[in-house]
Amino acid sequence: MVSRVARRSALPALLLLALAYAGSLANDFTYDDGLVIAGNPFILSWANLSDFLSARYLARSGELSYRPIVTLSYMVDAAIWGVRPFGFHLTNLLLHALNVTLWWLLVRTWLSPVPAFGVALLAAVHPAPSEAVLAIAYREELLFTLFGLAMLLLLATRLRQGRALSSGACVGVWVCFALALLSKEMALSLPLIVLLLMCWRPAGVARIAVERLRRHGLLLAGLLLCSAAYLVLRFLVLREPSEARLPPLDPGWWRGPLTMLTVAAHDVRLFLLPVTLRAEHDLNVVAAPYSARLLVSLLILVVLAWLGWRSRRRQPPVTAGLLWCGLALLPVLNLVPIANPSAERYLYFPFLGLGLAVGGGLERALSAKRPTDVGAAKRGAVGRKFSCTLVVPACLILASFLLLTRQRGAVWHDNLSLWQATLAWPSSRSRPYHNLADAWLSRAESLAAKAEQLGAATPGPEDKVRRSRAEAREARRRAALLYGEALRRNPAGYESFNNLGNLYRDERAYARALLAYAQALRVNPGYADAWNNLGITYKRLWRRDRAIVSYLRSIALRPEAAATAAAYKNLGIALLEAGGRRRARQLFVRSLTLNPGIAEQEELRRVVERLAP
């Protein structure tokens, strides 16, 4: 049983968590939120649940891998809140609070109340993994951590009581593990952490660990079977085709692993000193085995390994926490090529292990022996003074972490502030420049719409209209410069070429737009968006035949995707103008089926009714 004092100690941690993240409730959709939520009609209809067990899930859900639990959580949010960011951010905040509570309960099985409370506070307000809470599209980190902690808590409680798991408890562990796997692939590290719990050696008695492994053989066999079934489902049955085309980090056999060692050391540095946080981190491949960056990284990792080895007997939580972090990071160390091997959101679950290591060290410091030549009364005074020397710096560190987390919440307010803050640090990657250009282009479209709305007013406020149009032109100019900067860093950036073409098309520079789309398709002939945009440009140039061919190419590349609804609609309009009424109606119906929230949907529905036989 958890004591009353211990239960009450969870409340301050949750209050500090609310203080750190409350500002994020007013944030907009940012980063991948637009693709996964705001512009994703899949989450708006419960009828799409039937696609969860088919390949259509990957084409229509907006996810790049099989994560049905995450998508289901978005559908629940959309049913309650609609497509408004507040409700989605609130759910993320509640999930984080629940994770902190479960983590505190789990740590209480290993540490005394004061260190456990400190570990819970650290998990609540640490700024490095805050991206997982602030970005709705990265909710998979919160969900897999939730189910993983529930599973580990159930297991740790039984192990602490010296009881074997009942059949119901085993089923509970397996269900939590399956839900964690269906939230994110990183859950594959959980069986290793289960082994870590079972091999925990109280009082240095190794035979207890052996007895635990023997007693829980059925549980381990079930976890192994779940892992095997998931690997078949995830990588053979429902694998995103683009994943197979991901190149290795480096063609050489040694540069990739050494580079990931520097990434692991960088993650440790973010835990200790989270001052260079950003949405995109540079990933510089190690050029030589004697580079200073690699040597410093190896030194950091060797020190941690030495610390874990030295603590294995006197303070096992330190060793267990470091092992937890290492095991949890294994799935994202690019053993299988992934699109982004370095991201702050990956640290949400591994940093719990580092927090446990810190808690173990704190408990060791608080229980250190006092000098024997001090009297009993003086010993109490020395003990209180010693505790204060730990509590005051700990409070200052937590306060600074809380302020940094609040600052990160302000940075993630919208895409413009996010990518401007990211590029405050020099970057060699093209993606931050591309995303900032997208943000400026979106702002230009918003300002142009505002100017048009003001111009339609009677009487029209001419000064405001002129100012809005001037601001829109300036935003488009900045976007064009940033797309150029992105292409300078990555000449094969087909998305930058495509969006640059959209910018030129809106400015009626159709020749430049056609050239930009051609460059995008030269790099990636299978890029459906560029084919659709090329068709729109041909249509504006009254070249209907070429427009129809472009729309057909776009549809053929991804016929089931919600984003293809625009191509179906555009092709229907072109065929309707050419006299193909029946075929046009079929295309309009298909467009509305794929994306009921498509632009001009009401007008499109009226056209469908008018074309009915």
Summary of the structure (lengths in Angstrom):
residues: 613
radius of gyration: 27.7
end to end distance: 71.4
largest distance: 102.2
contacts: 1996
relative contact order: 0.07
helix: 75%
strand: 0%
